[in-house]
Amino acid sequence: MREDKQKPTYEELPLDPENDPPEVLEDLEVLIEKLQNKAASIKQQLEVVAIREKQNLAVDYTRVKRALFARAQTNKSITALQRIAKVRRQQAALKSGNSFEKFFFEAAKEKLAADVLTDVMGHTFFKMREAEKLDGKC
């Protein structure tokens, strides 16, 4: 084997980033962005293949298969790293003194549809007013 093998011109990314993510949240977010760029690049390559197929030009299906696999793995890594980043953001928020209620509200906003969230907030305000009225009578 050749020792002076040429290095690739593209930036090499970790092979299994979700099992060894960066410790610093900012580095994690940079890695997610790089992986998203890689996924976009693979998507463009696949679009070129689709155009070549429509024009009845030769297509290397072995490369297509590898690109599809790489895209699937990259998207899997992105999803896993986004989950890790979300947990780290939540942990950082808890360490910074944010209340559980504020944190819960932020998580609820992410999961609930706007109309459901509005209904829950309206019901909560109603309950708070009732509690205030009861406290005023005592």
FENVENRA-V605840 format. One record per backbone hydrogen bond with DSSP energy under -1.0 kcal/mol. NH is the residue of the N-H (numbers start at 1). CO is the residue of the C=O. If there is no record, write none. Layout:
BEGIN
nh->NH co->CO
nh->NH co->CO
END
This chain:
BEGIN
nh->19 co->16
nh->28 co->24
nh->29 co->25
nh->30 co->26
nh->31 co->27
nh->32 co->28
nh->33 co->29
nh->34 co->30
nh->35 co->31
nh->36 co->32
nh->37 co->33
nh->38 co->34
nh->39 co->35
nh->40 co->36
nh->41 co->37
nh->42 co->38
nh->43 co->39
nh->44 co->40
nh->45 co->41
nh->46 co->42
nh->47 co->43
nh->48 co->44
nh->49 co->45
nh->50 co->46
nh->51 co->47
nh->52 co->48
nh->53 co->49
nh->54 co->50
nh->55 co->51
nh->56 co->53
nh->57 co->52
nh->61 co->59
nh->64 co->60
nh->65 co->61
nh->66 co->62
nh->67 co->63
nh->68 co->64
nh->69 co->65
nh->70 co->66
nh->71 co->67
nh->72 co->68
nh->73 co->69
nh->74 co->70
nh->75 co->71
nh->76 co->72
nh->77 co->73
nh->78 co->74
nh->79 co->75
nh->80 co->76
nh->81 co->77
nh->82 co->78
nh->83 co->79
nh->84 co->80
nh->85 co->81
nh->86 co->82
nh->87 co->83
nh->88 co->84
nh->89 co->85
nh->90 co->86
nh->91 co->87
nh->92 co->88
nh->93 co->89
nh->94 co->90
nh->95 co->91
nh->96 co->92
nh->97 co->94
nh->98 co->93
nh->103 co->99
nh->104 co->100
nh->105 co->101
nh->106 co->102
nh->107 co->103
nh->108 co->104
nh->109 co->105
nh->110 co->106
nh->111 co->107
nh->112 co->108
nh->117 co->113
nh->118 co->114
nh->119 co->115
nh->120 co->116
nh->121 co->117
nh->122 co->118
nh->123 co->119
nh->124 co->120
nh->125 co->121
nh->126 co->122
nh->127 co->123
nh->128 co->124
nh->129 co->125
nh->130 co->126
nh->131 co->127
nh->132 co->128
nh->133 co->129
nh->134 co->130
nh->135 co->131
nh->136 co->132
nh->137 co->133
END
